Amino acid sequence: MEKEIINTPRAPKAIGPYSQAVKAGDFLFVSGQLPIDPVSNTMVEADIKRQTAQSLNNIAAILAEAGLSLEHVVKVNVYLADMNDFAAMNEVYNSFFTCNYPARVAVEVSRLPKDALVEIDVIAYGS
């Protein structure tokens, strides 16, 4: 099976030795997206709703580069710096995924890169 590296300037550049996404067959594996604005290359303000929206917008841009959309997402992993932010994150998340919800896990972690409040990665399926 061949793999294809997916990168777009409409999402932040990787901050380490990894790709924004890798397509393998009909699956697209999108790396964890921090709430970094790709234009300014800076983290959006420390507000869980704004950070969740930015992370999901980054994911949507990467999916679009691969010819996919949020409708193609089958699995989501949400990493929260504070589980008390779950309800606010979920409110924003629900505005991006409105039906036919993907499988999901949301966990609290001790710390995220750049001290973000949230990081999200997805797996999408589609050709």
Helices and strands as residue ranges (DSSP letters): E 3-6, E 21-24, E 27-33, E 36-37, E 42-43, H 48-65, G 70-72, E 73-80, G 83-85, H 86-96, E 103-108, G 113-115, E 118-125
